[in-house]
């Protein structure tokens, strides 16, 4: 079998491209215990901005937090 995410085969799609459509967040509380929720959510924007949040990224993070009442 094959794993397809958003129409892309996971085994042959470049990691950088997959990172723009999916993410994995480990549930180890020790890793993120000092981060604010907004900072942690902002990490999800890394594939889009290479670690430098833009105003658009901040708006996306804020909208995401609002969507989940966080």
Phi, psi and omega in degrees: 000172179229152175256124181242128177238120179053038178083001182252130176288123185298325185287341182239354180275134179303141182305320181298322179290318178297324182297338179282346182239350180211158179212159176238130178238111179293151182259031178274109186295337181290333184288317187248017187295337182260001181268146170280157182303317181299323179293317180296316177297322179299331177300332178294344179273356184308314180297341182266337186226002180055033174096001178244099182296131175264175176299321178298318178300315180298322177295320179294318178298313180299318179295322178295316179296320179295321181302327181255015179055044179252000000 
